[in-house]
């Protein structure tokens, strides 16, 4: 039975007693404001401003800087950080039973139950792991590939995917097809349909051999959001191909519903947009991976638990086999759970709308201020994310100049962003370089406008 996505009264109670956020006055004021977040009238806009101001106060980021590199790692809210520290203290004082703070073995059952509804998943479909790479490696290396199998992916994947894909190609003779996905360059217009057609054509070309489709929901290079639901439902499911989505930037940024997307596996980071501790992540496994038995009926045991202490114990169930890898960092997993609860209390739809609106403002301000800049992040709703990648300089292959710009921005103004590199087409002989900006729930319009203003100042000095 699929549980309805929502927030149970028990979860709200759990949040109040475990994180202290209610005591800080945040919880009580957030929930009534959810409806006002989408309102257009001035009264509600004023309330929204107060809401986000309170959210900003929950973060302990260095006031001398403006941190806009959440795509690399986020920042824990202060009340969750405080609870994390207290739980670490409890474990240090009582390492044997941990004062029963995390329930009975395997100590994460209450956590996964709490997290699942916020992602449109059942409790037994959520595994709290280390990060996106952990999830990608566990699934790709665990699938029962054989020589001649084909995996479809894209040319803008992170090493979290490329590394295990390299292993299965070298180890089993799997053919990995890196599809040239469309890249917005400002001189072209890209559409959802182009991505869907690309996967349809590849699935037809390699019909009968494609054993997996894996792709980033949001590419870390340009911030392009791929049409994950359409790829799953219009390409993968009709062709009985399982899907594994790299959701490193999806969790905590987007209002996700894994069942609605229709993927088999979705794995993402806890420490980026979800603002949990380092070395935490979420892996979604649809219905104990039973669809694999249907899709891969020609192979016995299509999924092995290659990263588990319980790979031999099928009677314990898929979730527990994935979850239990010896002793774990339970305070960190609890802190991730608390961060998820805070996001659910605010409203994941409200957060998505907020961070995407700030990113849209960022893109529009860059377009107006740097009319000749190359902007690689789509500014259309269907493909947009809270990441903006662009290069204001004429030579987009010049890494040295862009690195100097990034470093001067941090040293002279306190704005922290990063650079990224990619090939617009796989056949390119040189990498394209870009600045990458992340806008999150602890930012506001003044941060975005301030960033663009100081970038123009430094650009004029360097031009």
C-alpha positions in Angstrom: 0.0 0.0 0.0 1.3 3.4 -1.0 1.2 5.9 1.9 -0.2 9.3 1.1 2.4 12.1 1.0 1.9 14.4 4.0 2.9 15.3 7.5 1.4 13.3 10.3 0.6 14.9 13.7 3.1 12.4 15.2 5.9 13.9 13.0 5.2 17.4 14.2 5.3 16.2 17.7 8.5 14.4 17.1 10.0 17.6 15.7 9.0 19.6 18.7 10.5 17.2 21.2 13.6 16.3 19.3 15.0 19.5 17.7 13.8 22.3 19.9 12.7 24.3 16.9 9.3 24.9 18.4 11.0 26.4 21.4 12.8 28.7 19.1 9.5 30.0 17.9 9.8 28.8 14.4 7.3 26.0 14.1 4.3 27.8 15.4 4.8 30.7 13.0 5.7 28.6 9.9 2.7 26.5 9.4 0.1 29.2 9.1 2.3 31.0 6.6 2.4 28.1 4.1 -0.8 29.3 2.5 0.5 32.9 2.3 3.7 31.9 0.6 1.8 31.7 -2.7 -0.3 34.7 -2.2 0.1 37.8 -4.4 -1.2 40.5 -2.1 1.0 42.8 -0.2 -0.2 41.6 3.2 0.8 38.1 2.5 4.0 39.1 0.9 4.9 40.9 4.1 4.2 37.7 6.0 6.3 35.8 3.6 9.2 38.2 4.2 8.9 37.7 7.9 8.8 33.9 7.4 12.0 33.8 5.4 13.7 36.2 7.8 13.0 33.8 10.6 14.3 30.9 8.5 17.5 32.9 7.9 18.0 33.2 11.6 18.1 29.5 12.0 21.4 29.3 10.2 24.8 30.0 11.8 26.6 30.9 8.6 29.5 33.4 8.9 28.0 36.9 8.7 31.0 38.2 7.0 30.3 36.1 4.0 27.4 35.3 1.7 27.5 31.5 1.1 26.1 30.5 -2.3 27.7 27.1 -2.9 25.1 24.9 -1.5 25.5 22.6 -4.5 28.7 21.5 -2.9 27.6 21.4 0.7 24.9 23.1 2.8 24.8 24.3 6.4 23.0 22.8 9.4 20.3 24.9 11.1 21.3 25.9 14.6 18.7 24.0 16.6 19.4 20.8 14.6 23.1 21.3 15.1 22.5 21.7 18.8 20.5 18.5 19.0 23.2 16.7 17.0 25.9 17.8 19.4 23.8 16.7 22.4 23.2 13.3 20.8 26.9 12.9 20.1 27.5 13.6 23.8 24.9 11.0 24.8 26.5 8.3 22.6 30.0 9.2 24.0 28.6 8.9 27.6 26.5 5.7 26.9 28.0 3.9 23.9 26.3 0.6 24.7 22.6 1.6 24.8 22.8 5.3 23.8 20.1 5.9 26.4 17.7 4.3 23.9 17.5 7.6 22.1 17.2 6.0 18.7 14.8 3.2 19.4 15.4 -0.5 19.0 17.9 -2.1 16.7 18.6 -1.1 13.9 18.0 2.3 15.5 16.7 4.1 12.4 13.2 2.8 12.1 11.6 5.9 13.6 13.8 8.0 11.4 12.8 6.4 8.1 9.2 6.4 9.1 9.4 10.1 9.8 11.3 10.9 6.5 9.3 8.8 4.1 6.1 10.7 3.8 7.9 13.9 2.8 9.1 12.2 -0.3 6.0 10.3 -1.3 7.5 7.0 -0.2 6.6 4.1 2.1 8.7 3.8 5.3 10.3 0.6 4.2 11.4 2.1 0.9 13.8 4.6 2.6 17.4 3.8 3.5 19.6 6.4 5.3 23.0 6.0 3.8 26.2 8.0 3.5 25.6 10.1 0.4 24.7 10.1 -3.3 27.9 8.2 -4.2 27.1 5.5 -1.7 23.7 5.0 -3.3 24.9 5.0 -6.8 27.7 2.5 -6.1 25.4 0.2 -4.1 22.9 0.0 -6.9 25.1 -0.1 -10.0 27.6 -2.5 -8.5 24.8 -4.6 -7.0 22.9 -5.2 -10.3 23.5 -8.5 -11.9 25.0 -7.2 -15.2 26.4 -9.5 -17.9 28.6 -8.9 -20.9 26.7 -7.2 -23.8 24.2 -5.3 -21.4 23.7 -1.6 -22.2 23.3 1.2 -19.7 22.0 4.6 -20.9 23.2 7.7 -19.2 24.3 11.3 -20.1 27.5 13.1 -20.8 26.9 15.4 -17.8 27.0 12.9 -15.0 29.0 13.3 -11.7 31.8 10.9 -10.8 29.3 9.3 -8.3 27.8 7.7 -11.4 30.8 7.6 -13.7 33.0 5.7 -11.3 30.7 2.6 -10.8 29.7 2.8 -14.5 33.4 2.4 -15.3 33.7 -0.6 -13.0 30.8 -2.5 -14.5 32.0 -1.8 -18.0 35.5 -3.0 -17.2 34.4 -5.9 -15.0 31.5 -7.3 -16.8 31.7 -6.0 -20.4 28.7 -3.7 -20.0 28.4 -1.1 -22.8 27.7 2.4 -21.3 26.1 4.8 -23.7 26.7 8.4 -22.8 24.0 10.4 -24.5 24.7 14.0 -25.6 22.0 15.9 -23.7 21.0 19.4 -24.9 22.9 22.2 -23.2 21.4 25.7 -23.0 23.9 28.2 -24.4 21.7 31.2 -24.7 21.8 30.9 -28.5 19.5 27.9 -28.6 16.3 26.9 -26.9 16.0 23.5 -25.3 12.9 21.6 -24.3 11.7 18.7 -22.2 10.8 16.8 -25.3 14.4 16.8 -26.5 15.5 14.9 -23.5 12.6 12.4 -23.7 13.2 11.9 -27.4 16.9 11.3 -26.8 16.2 8.5 -24.4 13.4 7.0 -26.6 15.7 6.9 -29.6 18.5 5.2 -27.6 16.1 2.7 -26.0 14.9 1.8 -29.5 18.4 1.6 -31.0 19.6 -0.8 -28.2 16.2 -2.5 -27.8 16.4 -5.7 -25.7 19.9 -4.9 -24.4 19.2 -1.8 -22.2 19.3 -3.0 -18.5 19.4 0.4 -16.8 18.7 4.1 -17.4 20.6 6.4 -15.0 20.8 10.2 -15.0 21.1 13.2 -12.8 17.7 14.8 -11.9 19.6 18.1 -11.8 23.0 18.2 -13.5 25.7 19.6 -11.2 27.5 21.2 -14.1 24.8 23.5 -15.4 21.8 23.1 -13.1 19.6 21.7 -15.8 16.6 19.8 -14.4 15.9 16.7 -16.5 12.3 15.6 -17.0 12.7 12.6 -14.6 9.0 11.7 -14.5 8.6 11.7 -18.3 11.8 9.7 -18.8 10.7 7.1 -16.3 7.1 6.9 -17.5 7.4 7.4 -21.2 10.7 5.6 -21.8 11.7 3.3 -19.0 8.5 1.7 -17.8 7.1 0.9 -21.2 10.4 -0.8 -22.1 10.7 -2.5 -18.7 14.0 -0.8 -18.0 14.8 0.1 -14.3 15.8 3.6 -13.5 18.4 5.0 -11.1 18.3 8.8 -10.5 21.2 10.7 -9.1 19.3 13.2 -6.9 22.2 14.9 -5.2 20.6 18.3 -5.9 17.0 17.2 -5.8 16.7 16.3 -2.1 16.1 19.5 -0.1 15.6 21.7 -3.2 12.6 20.2 -4.9 9.2 18.9 -3.6 9.8 15.3 -4.6 7.3 12.4 -4.8 9.2 9.2 -5.7 6.1 7.2 -6.4 4.8 9.9 -8.7 8.1 10.1 -10.6 7.9 6.3 -11.1 11.6 5.6 -10.6 13.0 2.3 -9.2 15.9 4.0 -7.3 16.5 7.6 -6.3 19.6 8.5 -4.2 20.7 11.9 -3.0 22.8 13.8 -0.5 21.7 14.8 3.0 24.4 17.5 3.4 23.7 19.6 0.4 20.3 21.2 -0.1 18.7 19.3 2.8 21.3 20.9 5.1 21.9 17.7 7.2 25.3 16.7 8.5 28.1 15.4 6.3 28.2 11.8 5.3 24.4 11.4 5.3 22.1 10.6 2.4 18.8 9.1 1.3 18.3 6.1 -0.9 14.8 5.2 -2.2 14.2 1.6 -3.4 10.8 1.1 -4.9 8.8 -1.8 -3.3 11.9 -3.8 -2.2 13.1 -3.7 -5.9 10.5 -6.3 -6.8 9.9 -4.7 -10.2 13.4 -5.9 -11.1 12.2 -9.5 -10.9 9.6 -8.7 -13.6 12.0 -6.6 -15.8 15.0 -9.0 -15.3 13.0 -12.3 -15.2 15.8 -14.0 -17.2 18.3 -13.6 -14.3 18.2 -15.1 -10.9 18.8 -12.6 -8.1 19.0 -9.4 -10.2 20.2 -7.3 -7.3 23.0 -8.2 -4.8 23.7 -6.4 -1.6 27.3 -5.7 -2.2 27.6 -3.1 0.6 25.9 -4.7 3.6 26.4 -6.7 6.7 23.3 -8.7 5.9 23.7 -9.6 2.2 23.0 -13.3 3.2 19.9 -12.6 5.2 17.0 -12.2 2.7 14.5 -13.0 5.4 15.2 -9.6 7.0 13.9 -7.7 3.9 15.5 -5.3 1.4 15.4 -2.1 3.5 17.2 -3.7 6.4 19.8 -5.4 4.2 20.6 -2.1 2.5 20.5 -0.2 5.8 22.7 -2.3 8.1 26.4 -1.8 7.4 27.7 -2.5 10.9 27.8 0.3 13.4 26.4 3.6 12.2 26.5 7.3 13.1 23.1 7.5 14.6 23.4 11.2 15.8 24.1 12.1 12.2 21.1 10.1 10.9 18.9 11.7 13.5 20.1 15.2 12.5 19.3 14.4 8.9 15.8 13.3 10.0 15.4 16.5 12.0 16.4 18.6 9.0 13.8 16.7 6.9 11.2 17.4 9.5 12.0 21.1 9.4 11.6 21.1 5.6 8.3 19.3 5.9 7.1 21.8 8.5 7.9 24.8 6.3 6.5 22.9 3.3 8.7 21.4 0.6 6.5 23.0 -2.1 7.0 26.4 -0.4 10.8 25.9 -0.3 10.9 24.8 -3.9 8.9 27.8 -5.0 11.2 30.1 -2.9 14.6 28.8 -4.1 13.5 28.6 -7.8 12.2 32.2 -7.7 15.5 33.4 -6.3 17.3 31.5 -9.0 15.1 33.0 -11.6 15.8 36.5 -10.3 19.5 35.6 -10.4 19.3 34.5 -14.1 17.3 37.6 -15.1 19.7 39.9 -13.3 22.7 38.3 -14.9 21.1 38.6 -18.3 20.4 42.3 -17.8 23.8 43.1 -16.3 26.0 40.9 -18.5 24.2 40.9 -21.9 27.1 39.1 -23.6 27.5 36.4 -20.9 26.9 32.7 -21.7 24.2 31.4 -19.4 24.1 27.6 -19.3 21.2 27.1 -16.9 17.7 27.0 -18.6 15.4 29.8 -17.5 12.2 27.9 -18.4 10.2 26.4 -15.5 10.2 22.8 -16.7 14.0 22.6 -16.8 15.0 25.2 -14.2 16.6 24.5 -10.8 18.1 26.7 -8.0 21.5 26.5 -9.7 22.8 29.1 -12.1 25.9 28.5 -14.2 27.3 31.2 -16.4 30.5 32.8 -17.8 30.7 36.6 -18.2 34.0 36.5 -20.2 34.4 36.1 -23.9 36.7 33.1 -23.8 34.7 30.4 -22.0 37.6 28.0 -22.1 39.8 30.3 -20.0 39.9 28.7 -16.6 42.6 30.9 -15.1 40.6 34.1 -15.6 37.5 32.6 -14.2 39.3 31.2 -11.2 40.8 34.6 -10.4 37.3 36.1 -10.7 35.8 33.6 -8.2 38.7 34.0 -5.7 38.5 37.8 -5.9 34.8 37.7 -5.4 35.3 35.8 -2.1 38.3 37.7 -0.9 37.1 41.2 -1.7 33.3 40.9 -1.2 32.6 37.7 0.9 30.4 36.1 -1.8 31.2 32.4 -2.0 30.4 30.6 -5.3 32.3 28.0 -7.3 33.5 27.2 -10.8 32.4 24.2 -12.8 33.5 22.7 -16.1 31.9 20.6 -18.8 31.7 19.8 -22.5 28.8 21.2 -24.3 29.1 18.3 -26.7 31.1 15.2 -26.0 33.2 15.8 -29.1 34.4 19.2 -27.8 38.2 19.2 -27.5 38.2 21.8 -24.7 36.3 22.2 -21.5 33.8 25.0 -21.1 34.1 26.7 -17.7 31.4 28.5 -15.8 30.7 30.1 -12.4 28.0 28.2 -10.4 25.6 30.0 -8.0 23.3 28.2 -5.6 20.3 30.1 -4.1 18.7 28.6 -1.1 16.1 29.2 1.6 18.5 31.3 3.8 19.0 33.8 0.9 16.8 36.7 -0.1 16.5 39.1 -3.0 19.1 41.5 -1.5 21.7 38.6 -1.6 21.0 38.0 -5.3 21.1 41.7 -6.2 24.2 42.2 -4.1 26.0 39.3 -5.8 25.3 40.6 -9.3 26.3 44.1 -8.3 29.8 43.0 -7.0 30.3 40.6 -9.9 29.9 43.5 -12.2 32.4 45.6 -10.2 35.0 42.9 -10.4 34.3 42.1 -14.0 34.8 45.8 -15.0 38.2 45.8 -13.1 39.3 42.6 -14.9 37.9 43.3 -18.4 
